[in-house]
Amino acid sequence: MTGSELLVLDGVSMQYGRGETAVTALSGVDLTVSRGELVAVMGASGSGKSTLLTVAGGLAAPTSGEVVVEGRWLSQLSARDLASLRRKSLGFVFQDFNLIPSLTALENVSLPLELDGLASRRARRPALDALAAVELSDRADRYPADLSGGQQQRVAIARAVVGGRSLILADEPTGALDSATGEIVLRMLRNRIDAGAGGILVTHDARHAAWADRIVFLRDGRVVDQAASAPLSSLWEGAQR
Ligand SMILES: Nc1ncnc2c1ncn2[C@@H]1O[C@H](COP(=O)(O)OP(=O)(O)OP(=O)(O)O)[C@@H](O)[C@H]1O
């Protein structure tokens, strides 16, 4: 490792169940995500995309192989240290936003910091900064129900990066949004990555994958191809002309 890697998957395989009913969801996956890098993961339904995020985020241990987040081998961590690393280093963004309806945008973004033991008074400033970065300062006191889908997803991105969380794992974050709103959300995600985070973006949409630096294609749990996204985005731009 060179030190700029936020995430390394080294020969990661994941099997659900045992015996005849066992399903191999990932098979020998090698993947690195560095600071400032967004990697899109594409593949058919059932190809292992969500499993890859689950394993990368330390939510499940792989059957074999190693996951290294910010230089720390997840297999070597106690359950407590793993939970702490997840809270401090990782941010998840889901298709359905997953905001807490009874909390304002600001409170939703503050929550991970408060769960980490920061007094809510002290969590306010970094939470406001994170909301400003997704251009939602003026919506800080609104509840999720008063925000559009795109605004809710931008709050979710703010929550994912608040307090210097460095690795963003996004599972179809644009799935519930129309394509123009999806583009705005991806631009915000891209801005956060350019500011020094790193991320994985699972998407079915090649136009959205074009926001990434690299695209990894999964089939039956294996990485079958990798491409720089530039040719894809120029293809798309060409098609728009
Ligand atoms: N908890 C589980 N128990 C058993 N099998 C599972 C479980 N989760 C996923 N699988 C299986 O593992 C394989 C990969 O699933 P996964 O959800 O990672 O794929 P995916 O590419 O994210 O699919 P989709 O695009 O439909 O969300 C599939 O065959 C799926 O049925």
The ligand as an SDF file (V2000), in Angstrom:
LIG
                    3D

 31 33  0  0  0  0  0  0  0  0999 V2000
  -28.2680  -12.4820    2.9930 N   0  0  0  0  0  0  0  0  0  0  0  0
  -28.1710  -13.2850    1.9350 C   0  0  0  0  0  0  0  0  0  0  0  0
  -28.3720  -14.6180    2.0520 N   0  0  0  0  0  0  0  0  0  0  0  0
  -28.2800  -15.4410    0.9810 C   0  0  0  0  0  0  0  0  0  0  0  0
  -27.9740  -15.0200   -0.2680 N   0  0  0  0  0  0  0  0  0  0  0  0
  -27.7670  -13.7040   -0.4470 C   0  0  0  0  0  0  0  0  0  0  0  0
  -27.8730  -12.7630    0.6330 C   0  0  0  0  0  0  0  0  0  0  0  0
  -27.6030  -11.5290    0.1420 N   0  0  0  0  0  0  0  0  0  0  0  0
  -27.3620  -11.6860   -1.1730 C   0  0  0  0  0  0  0  0  0  0  0  0
  -27.4620  -12.9830   -1.5150 N   0  0  0  0  0  0  0  0  0  0  0  0
  -27.2230  -13.5460   -2.8580 C   0  0  0  0  0  0  0  0  0  0  0  0
  -25.9090  -13.1670   -3.2350 O   0  0  0  0  0  0  0  0  0  0  0  0
  -25.8700  -12.8180   -4.6220 C   0  0  0  0  0  0  0  0  0  0  0  0
  -25.3820  -11.3790   -4.7680 C   0  0  0  0  0  0  0  0  0  0  0  0
  -26.3730  -10.5140   -4.2070 O   0  0  0  0  0  0  0  0  0  0  0  0
  -26.2090   -8.9370   -4.1260 P   0  0  0  0  0  0  0  0  0  0  0  0
  -27.4260   -8.4050   -3.4260 O   0  0  0  0  0  0  0  0  0  0  0  0
  -24.8850   -8.6080   -3.5560 O   0  0  0  0  0  0  0  0  0  0  0  0
  -26.2310   -8.5280   -5.6660 O   0  0  0  0  0  0  0  0  0  0  0  0
  -26.5290   -7.1050   -6.3330 P   0  0  0  0  0  0  0  0  0  0  0  0
  -25.6380   -7.0370   -7.5170 O   0  0  0  0  0  0  0  0  0  0  0  0
  -26.4180   -6.0380   -5.3140 O   0  0  0  0  0  0  0  0  0  0  0  0
  -28.0490   -7.2550   -6.7920 O   0  0  0  0  0  0  0  0  0  0  0  0
  -29.1540   -6.0880   -6.9920 P   0  0  0  0  0  0  0  0  0  0  0  0
  -28.6740   -5.2230   -8.1260 O   0  0  0  0  0  0  0  0  0  0  0  0
  -30.3880   -6.8540   -7.3290 O   0  0  0  0  0  0  0  0  0  0  0  0
  -29.2550   -5.3640   -5.6800 O   0  0  0  0  0  0  0  0  0  0  0  0
  -27.2640  -13.0500   -5.1660 C   0  0  0  0  0  0  0  0  0  0  0  0
  -27.3050  -14.3520   -5.7180 O   0  0  0  0  0  0  0  0  0  0  0  0
  -28.1380  -12.9680   -3.9230 C   0  0  0  0  0  0  0  0  0  0  0  0
  -29.2990  -13.7460   -4.0840 O   0  0  0  0  0  0  0  0  0  0  0  0
  1  2  1  0
  2  3  1  0
  2  7  2  0
  3  4  2  0
  4  5  1  0
  5  6  2  0
  6  7  1  0
  6 10  1  0
  7  8  1  0
  8  9  2  0
  9 10  1  0
 10 11  1  0
 11 12  1  0
 11 30  1  0
 12 13  1  0
 13 14  1  0
 13 28  1  0
 14 15  1  0
 15 16  1  0
 16 17  2  0
 16 18  1  0
 16 19  1  0
 19 20  1  0
 20 21  2  0
 20 22  1  0
 20 23  1  0
 23 24  1  0
 24 25  2  0
 24 26  1  0
 24 27  1  0
 28 29  1  0
 28 30  1  0
 30 31  1  0
M  END
$$$$
